[in-house]
Amino acid sequence: MGAWSSGRIRASGARGRWVRFPQFPYRSRWTRAPPTQAKPLLDKCVEDTKAEAGCLYYGWTIKEDGSKLFCRETYVDGAAAGHHLSCVAKSGALGEALEKGYIALDNIDLMGTESDIADAKKVPEFEGFGLGSWTVWDSFQNFKQTSAEEASTADFFTIQPTFTIKDLKQAEPFMKKCVDLTRNEKGCMYYGWTIQGDKLFCREAYVDAAAVQAHLDNIVPSVGEMLDSGAASLDKIEFHGPKEGWPTFKKSADALGAIYWDRYASFSKFKM
């Protein structure tokens, strides 16, 4: 299991109400980095979403090799997530980027509680956009919503590991241990697990690169125990955030097979 078993990392989660779409609490992944023609439309998406009262953060990241575009976004609840989908349809900016072939949609998912997923599904755009859904198993949050953009959290990072579940009952004690361990990290914004079929996703965010390294120092052994037990296997692990922060945690992340995504444009409306 490599670095996961070397004593370098651990992770955790507890139940929270906020919804995310990987990531809107949607997860949205688009092929190709945005060409010059697409950037004004992507920028418009960011500006339009700033007006949504239920949005905690929103913005774009680009894979290090330039081949993929990802939207990181989180909303206070399922109703706010559904409202965002309606706003996207009304704006037309994203639709124009797709129709003109600047980008192509790979997938878009919503992550939240069962009740939040049900609320988001009330808007026709949920089905129209072809959203999948991931249900929260356990999570916690350490941030508060603000009414205006917050500079102190502008450079936040998300770690995005995906696992295949081999035996959920066997994995659950390790998952709970990860939640409990991470809960005490001062730089952790939120942490927790979501499940879709046999896939397990850890949604987690940190205020800066130093907090990412602190988490890796804390969590690797426990995740390694879960992997070594055979309860789950790691599919991939991604680090999304400002490129200038990567060197802070790169040695530890590289040992895990990290895939890096640089921030393109974003805003945050939350504080620790």
N, C-alpha and C positions, 0 to 999 in steps of 0.2 A: 504493500500500500504506500510505499515511498514515504514522503514527509508526513503524511497523516499519521503514521505510526512512530514518528521520530520524536514525539514530545514537543513539537513546535506549535500546534494549533488546537483550538476548541471553538464551539458555537452554541447559540441558545435561542429560546422563544417563549411567549405567553400571550393569551388571547387579547386582541385589541379590536376596536370597532372599525377603524379606518380601512378603506378599501384601496387596493392597488391594482393597476393594470400593467404588469411588466410589459410594460409596466405602466398601466394606467391607474390604479390598481389594475391598470391594464398592463399587460405585457404586449408591446407591439414591436415587431421586428420587420425591417424593410431591407430589401436587397439593394446593394450598391450604396456607396457614399454619395451624398447629394451633389449633383453637378451644379455648376454656377447658376443655371436657370432655376433650379429647385430652391435655392437658398432663400429668396424673398418669400416663397410660399411657406417654407418651414419657419422662417422668422415670424410670419403672420400667425401661424399656429401658436407660437409662444406668446405673442402679444395678445391675441384673442383670449387665450386661456387665463391670462392674468386677471381678467375681469370676472372670472367665476369664483364666487364666494366660497365654494366648497373644495377648491383645489389647494393642496398643501405644497406641492411642487410639480414642475413640468419642465421638460426639456429633452434635448437630443444628445445622444452619444454616437460616436463613429468608431467602428472596429479598427484596431491598429493598422491593419493592412488595407483599409479603405474599402473593404468589400461589403460591409453591412452598416445599416443605420438602425438605431434603437431609440424608442421613446420611453423615457423614465417619467412616470406620472403617478400621483397618489391623491386620493380624494377622501373626505371625511367620512363618507358612508356610501351605501349603494345608490341612494337617490341622487347624490352629487355626481357619482360616476355615470349614471344614466343621463343626467342633465348634460354632462360633458359630451357624450356621444351625440346628443341632439344638437349641441352647439357646433360640433365638428361638421355635421351634415349641413347645417345652416351656413357656416362660414364658406365652405366650398374650396378652401385653400388646399386641403389635403387631397380632396377629390381631383382637383386640377393637376396636382403633381403626379397622381396616379394615371389619370387619363392621358397626360402628355408623355408618359413613359419615363419621367425623371426618376421615379422609384417604383418598386413593386412590393406588394405586401406579402410577407412570408406567413405570418400568423399574428393573431391578437387575442389575448386572454385577459380575463378579469380574475383577481384574487381577493377573496373576502369571506365573511361568514355566510352561512346558508341564507340568512335573512337579507343580507346586503346583496347577494347575487340575485335573489328573487326581486328585490326592489329595482336593481339595474335592468333586469329583463323586462320591466314594464314599458320601456321605450322601444319603439319598433326598430330603432337603429341597432340594438343589441343583436337581433337575429340578422338584420340586413348587412351588418359588417362581418358576420360570421364568427362572433366571439366564442371562445371556449371559456371554461371556468375552473378555478382551483379553490378548494375549500380549506379554510384555516383550521389547522389542527391545534395549535397553541401559539401565542405571541404576546409581546409586550411592547410598549412604546414609552419613550422618555422625552418627547418633545411636545410643544404646545403651538397651536395655530396662531399666527399673527395676521393683522389686517393689512399690513404692507409688506413689501419685500424685505427680507432680513439678510443683511450682509454677513453676519456671523456664521451663517450656515450655507453660504453660497457655494463653497468648495467641498460639499459633502461627497462621500463615496458610497457606492453600493457594491456589495459582494453578492454574486448571483450563482450559487452552486445548484446543480440539478443532479439528483440521484435516481437510481432505479431501486424500487423496494423489492426485496426478496422475501422478507417476512416482517410484516408491520408490527405484530405483537412483540417480536424480538427486538425490533428497532426502537420502539416507543420509550423504554427506559433510558436509552442513550439520547434520544431526542429531548426528553424532559431534562436530563442532566445538562445538555447544551444550553437550554433555555435558562436554567437556574444559574449556570456559570456566567453567562453573558449579561445577565440582569445587573450585575454589579459593575460593569464597565462604564466609566464616566462618559466616554466618548461615543457610546452606542445610542443611536437615535431610536431604532426599533430592531426587533429580532423575532423570528418565528418561522414556523413550518406551514406549508400548504401542500395539499395532495390532489392529484388528478390521476385517477386510475392507478397504475403501478409506478407513477412518478412522484418524487418528493422534491420540493423546492424550498430552499431556505431564503427568505426575504429578509435582508439585513442592511442597515445603513449606518454610516459613521461620519462624525462631524468633519474629519480631516484625515490626511494620510497617516499621521501619527496614531490616531485611534484605530485605523485599520491594522497597523503593525501590532498594537497592543492586543487587539482581538486575536490575531494569528498566534501571538505568543501564548495566549490563554486557552485556545480552543482545540488545537490540532490533536492532542492526545485523545480527547473524548470522541471526536469524529473518527479518529483512527481506530478506536475500540469498536465503534459501530461497524466500520468497514471490515475489520479483521474478524468480527463475529460472523460475517456472512449475511447479516440482516439487510444490508443495502450495498450498492456499488456506486461509485462516483461516475457520472456521465461527463461532466465538465464543470469548470469553475471560472467565472468571469469577474473582472474588476472594472467598474465603471466610475470614471471621475477624471478630474484635471490631470493631464499628462505630466505636468511639472511635479506632481506628488508621487508618481510611480516609484522613483528611486528609493523612497523611504521604506517601502515594503516589498520591493521587487525580488530580493533574494529569497525571502520566505515564500512569496507567491509563486515564483518560478518553480520552486521545489514541488508545488502542487499541480503544475501544468497550467498555470494561469493564462487566460486570454484577456487582453487589455482593450478597453474602449475609452476613447478620449471625449471629454465634454465638448459639444459644439455650441449650443445655446440653451440657457435654462434660467429659471428663477425659483426661489424658495420663499415660502410664506410660513415659516415655523422657526421656533427657537428652542433651545434646550432648557 
